[in-house]
Amino acid sequence: MGFKIIHGSQQKLWVPVLYLDTLYVGQIVQCQGNEGATPFGAASGAVDTTGKSMPFGVVVGTNNKNPLFNATYNTQYITDATPLAATTEFTGVEGPWSKGEQRAMVEVELITPETILRGQIFNSTFGTAMTVGTVTTGDTNGVSCTTGTLVASTANQATLSFRSGANKGAYRILDNTSATAQTWDTPTYAAVAVGDTCVKAPLRCIGPSYADFDSESMFIDAAATYGTNYLVLDVIRLDLSVAGQEYVDFKFNIDHFAQARA
């Protein structure tokens, strides 16, 4: 169902939906658009220095009197339409907004630099699990392997996690950029063997990491190659242990809260 705040939320408030836009519960939004909240979106430029979006909050509710459900994202949604002579029923809005105005709004849980969020990791499309690779060439020294085609990556900005074999559960930050030739510094406990399986996330397992969202900001994209366009997220926990349930706990790097970025 998208992102959720797991620690450090400061407040919830109601905000209008950008004219004619659609927003989803679990979506990260910004409030820099004209008269309303919009999806935070995918990065444009390094550390989003072209887009300069600032995370405002996560959508946690809508003011639809009759809830609407989106099967793609498995969550509720709301679509804005002109309030002029509107017949759609809205309810529950608090704050300074007129209680009688027929206007689509969302309840947003605010994001600050200290807010810890959890985001699901999918392969290009919401609900599509990360690609599992099989080792075709092992390494008795435990510092490399060749796999089936996984995602290409930026050096020191990707993590390999073994799903099966003697090193099951091991995480290693990768030195390589190749989609198939994987290398790292700290040896694994055991030799890497042909037939071992693994997954590769294009983000670090701890600390400041390149990352990116889909255009609707509902998940972290496991298929992205962060050469030009990327966010920087401070990773707190990366869990790649369960197929289809991979996730990352993170906070936004402080750069994303500055509207003036070089």
Secondary structure as UniProt FT lines:
FT   STRAND          4..7
FT   STRAND          12..17
FT   TURN            19..20
FT   STRAND          22..24
FT   TURN            25..26
FT   STRAND          28..33
FT   TURN            34..35
FT   STRAND          36..39
FT   TURN            47..51
FT   STRAND          57..62
FT   STRAND          68..70
FT   TURN            71..74
FT   STRAND          75..79
FT   TURN            84..85
FT   TURN            99..100
FT   STRAND          105..110
FT   TURN            113..114
FT   STRAND          116..122
FT   TURN            126..127
FT   STRAND          132..137
FT   TURN            140..141
FT   STRAND          144..147
FT   TURN            155..156
FT   STRAND          159..162
FT   TURN            166..169
FT   STRAND          171..173
FT   STRAND          181..183
FT   TURN            194..195
FT   STRAND          197..201
FT   STRAND          207..211
FT   TURN            215..216
FT   STRAND          220..221
FT   TURN            222..223
FT   STRAND          230..239
FT   TURN            243..244
FT   STRAND          247..252
FT   HELIX           254..257
//
